[in-house]
Amino acid sequence: MFRSEKEAAVFENELNRAYKVMSSDQRVGVWHISVYMVILSRWCENGYANPVQITRREVMQLAHISSFATYHKFINQLQEFEYIRYSPSYNPSLGSQVFLCKI
């Protein structure tokens, strides 16, 4: 997954910071964290750059979410809580854009 030790260290730092902030936010539950971790992983694979391309199917599979309603609820809440900015494409082959916000 990581091309270098430096890349692994950057990801670990971002992961730790996100978890620390999210675990102290009373609005956030395990499903929010699960969805966010999938997006964070894609951000890493994207060279730590916004935006990240995601598909609903991919996020649902990796976050172990089986309901479309649940997926949309947590994506929308992560945006409402200002952890992400979500720009849906409505095209399954294109994917949606997600911007990670500074936390």
N, C-alpha and C positions, 0 to 999 in steps of 0.2 A: 504494500500500500504506500509506503513512504520511499522516496528516492534517496533520502539522506537522513543522517541523525539529526541535522538541524531542522528538517521538515517534521520529523517525529516530535521534536521538542516544541516546535511551534504549535502543532496540533494538541499535544498534551497540555500546554499552557492554556490554549483556548478552551479545551474541554474542561479543565479544572475551573477556569474563570466562569464559564457558563453554568456549570453545575453549582458552584458556590452561590451565584446570584439567583439562579432559578430555585434552588432548594430553600432559600430564605424568603421567596415570594409565595405568600399564602394562597394566591390564585392559581398557582401552577401545581399540576399533579403529574403522576408518572407518565401519562399518555402525552402530555405536552413535552416532557423531557425526551421521550422516545422519538417523537416526530422531529424535534429540534436536533437530536443527535444524528438522525438520518441526513438532515439538511447540512449540518456541520461537516459530516463526512464528505458529502458532495462538494462542499466549499473547499475542503482540503484537496480533493481530487481536481478541482478547478484552479489550482494554484493559488489558493487563498484570495480569490478575487470574486467580487460580485459582478453581475448576478449569477446565480446558480440555476441551471435547468433541472427541473424535476418533473416526474409524471406521478399522477395520483396512484397508479398501480404500483409503481416502484416504492413509493413512500409507504403505502399501506402494507405491502409485503414485508419490507424491512422493519417497520415499526409494529408489525403483528396486529394490524387493525383490519377488521373484516367488514366494517360498515362504511359506506360512502358518507353517511350522515356524521358518523364519528370523525372521520378524516376531516371533513369540512369544518366541523365544530372546532377541532383543535388547531387547524391551520388559521382559521379566522380569529380564534382567541390569541394565538401567538402574535398575530398582527395587531390585534387590539391592545395587547400588553406591551407592544413595541419591541418585541424580540426579532421580528422579521417584517419585511414588506413584501407582500404577495401580489403578483400580477398574473392572473389566470389567462391562459391562451384559448381555452375551449377547443383545442385541437390536440387529441391524444398523441398524435405522432410528433408534434412539435414540443409539447411540454410547456409547463408554466415557468415563469421566472420568479425567483425568490432572492431577496437581498437580505443578508444578515445585518442587523442593526448593532451598533456599538452597545455593549452591555457592561 
